[in-house]
């Protein structure tokens, strides 16, 4: 999702985008580093980003990448905004916690005692989905995701 904003005092236009890091990173070619400098994305940056996404996901955090880019004034009123979502600058990676309702883990356990098989359908990152499913007692806390191709392997859609 993107929004175009005008900074009135500077008379400049910017596009701000946020979304799934695994997808949005493909529209980015630079990032803001620790020194507040805009630098080119490197393989190391992508590895670090993937590592941080994984760490957030394992702690039940949904991840969102936030990016921006200054826009030339002549393209701001385009009828094809998707053409503006390119050469973006990564601003930050955010982890958002959406805690389970207090009653969910107990409800899941009660369903299991009654012989009901509980399933979870989500569009979350697979690691996030696994962490949430553990918190909800849908899968055991010692669950290890099977390797690709092994029985029980699944993916988030």
C-alpha positions as CSV (number, residue, x, y, z in Angstrom):
1,X,0.0,0.0,0.0
2,X,1.3,3.4,-0.9
3,X,0.4,7.0,-0.4
4,X,1.7,10.2,-2.1
5,X,2.3,13.1,0.2
6,X,3.3,16.7,-0.3
7,X,5.6,18.4,2.2
8,X,4.3,21.9,1.8
9,X,7.3,23.8,3.3
10,X,9.7,22.0,1.0
11,X,7.3,21.9,-1.9
12,X,8.3,18.3,-2.5
13,X,6.3,15.1,-3.1
14,X,7.1,11.7,-1.7
15,X,5.7,8.3,-2.1
16,X,5.5,6.2,1.1
17,X,5.0,2.4,0.8
18,X,4.5,-0.3,3.4
19,X,3.9,-4.0,3.0
20,X,5.3,-7.5,3.3
21,X,9.1,-7.2,3.4
22,X,9.6,-10.3,1.2
23,X,7.7,-8.6,-1.6
24,X,8.4,-4.9,-1.1
25,X,12.2,-5.3,-0.9
26,X,12.0,-6.1,-4.7
27,X,10.9,-2.5,-5.3
28,X,13.8,-1.0,-3.3
29,X,17.4,-0.3,-4.3
30,X,18.6,1.8,-1.3
31,X,18.2,2.0,2.4
32,X,18.8,4.5,5.2
33,X,21.7,3.3,7.3
34,X,22.5,3.8,11.0
35,X,24.2,7.1,10.2
36,X,21.0,8.4,8.5
37,X,22.7,8.1,5.0
38,X,21.0,6.7,2.0
39,X,23.2,3.8,0.6
40,X,22.8,1.1,-2.0
41,X,21.3,-2.2,-0.9
42,X,23.9,-5.0,-0.7
43,X,23.7,-8.7,-0.4
44,X,24.7,-8.3,3.3
45,X,21.8,-5.9,3.8
46,X,19.4,-8.5,2.3
47,X,20.8,-11.3,4.5
48,X,20.5,-9.1,7.6
49,X,16.9,-8.1,6.6
50,X,16.0,-11.8,6.2
51,X,17.6,-12.6,9.6
52,X,15.6,-9.8,11.3
53,X,12.4,-10.9,9.6
54,X,12.9,-14.5,10.9
55,X,13.7,-13.3,14.4
56,X,10.6,-11.1,14.5
57,X,8.4,-13.9,13.1
58,X,9.7,-16.5,15.6
59,X,8.4,-14.1,18.3
60,X,4.9,-13.9,16.8
61,X,5.6,-10.5,15.3
62,X,4.1,-9.6,11.9
63,X,6.7,-7.7,9.8
64,X,6.2,-4.6,7.7
65,X,8.7,-2.9,5.6
66,X,8.4,0.9,5.3
67,X,9.9,2.7,2.3
68,X,9.8,6.0,0.5
69,X,11.1,8.0,-2.4
70,X,11.0,11.6,-3.5
71,X,8.9,12.1,-6.6
72,X,9.4,14.5,-9.5
73,X,6.5,16.9,-9.6
74,X,5.5,16.0,-13.1
75,X,4.6,12.4,-12.2
76,X,2.5,13.0,-9.1
77,X,-0.9,13.0,-10.8
78,X,-0.3,9.9,-12.8
79,X,-3.2,7.5,-13.5
80,X,-0.8,4.6,-13.0
81,X,0.5,4.9,-9.4
82,X,2.1,1.4,-9.6
83,X,4.8,3.0,-11.9
84,X,5.8,5.2,-9.0
85,X,6.6,2.2,-6.7
86,X,10.2,1.6,-7.9
87,X,13.6,2.6,-6.8
88,X,12.3,3.0,-3.2
89,X,14.5,3.6,-0.1
90,X,14.0,1.3,2.9
91,X,13.3,3.3,5.9
92,X,12.6,0.6,8.5
93,X,11.4,-2.9,9.3
94,X,8.7,-3.0,11.9
95,X,7.4,-5.9,14.0
96,X,3.8,-5.7,15.1
97,X,2.3,-7.9,17.8
98,X,-1.3,-8.8,17.5
99,X,-1.8,-10.7,20.7
100,X,-4.3,-13.6,20.9
101,X,-7.5,-13.0,22.8
102,X,-7.0,-14.5,26.3
103,X,-9.7,-17.1,25.7
104,X,-8.1,-18.6,22.6
105,X,-5.5,-21.1,24.0
106,X,-8.0,-22.5,26.5
107,X,-10.7,-22.7,23.8
108,X,-8.3,-24.6,21.5
109,X,-7.5,-27.1,24.3
110,X,-11.2,-27.6,25.0
111,X,-11.8,-28.3,21.3
112,X,-9.0,-30.8,21.2
113,X,-10.4,-32.6,24.3
114,X,-13.7,-32.8,22.5
115,X,-12.0,-34.5,19.5
116,X,-12.1,-31.5,17.3
117,X,-9.1,-30.9,15.0
118,X,-8.2,-27.2,15.1
119,X,-6.7,-25.6,12.0
120,X,-5.5,-22.1,11.4
121,X,-5.7,-20.3,8.0
122,X,-3.5,-17.2,7.7
123,X,-1.6,-15.1,5.2
124,X,1.2,-14.5,7.7
125,X,4.8,-15.3,7.2
126,X,5.2,-19.1,7.8
127,X,7.4,-18.5,10.9
128,X,4.9,-16.0,12.3
129,X,2.1,-18.5,11.7
130,X,4.0,-21.3,13.5
131,X,4.8,-19.0,16.5
132,X,1.1,-18.0,16.8
133,X,-0.1,-21.6,16.4
134,X,2.2,-22.6,19.3
135,X,0.8,-19.8,21.5
136,X,-2.7,-20.9,20.7
137,X,-1.9,-24.6,21.4
138,X,-2.9,-25.5,17.8
139,X,0.5,-27.2,17.4
140,X,2.9,-28.4,20.2
141,X,5.4,-25.9,21.5
142,X,8.2,-28.2,20.5
143,X,7.0,-28.3,16.9
144,X,9.8,-28.1,14.3
145,X,8.9,-27.3,10.8
146,X,9.7,-30.3,8.5
147,X,12.2,-29.7,5.8
148,X,10.8,-29.0,2.3
149,X,9.6,-32.2,0.7
150,X,9.2,-34.1,4.0
151,X,5.8,-35.2,5.2
152,X,4.0,-32.5,7.1
153,X,5.7,-29.6,5.3
154,X,3.5,-26.7,4.6
155,X,3.6,-23.1,3.4
156,X,1.7,-20.0,4.3
157,X,-0.4,-18.6,1.4
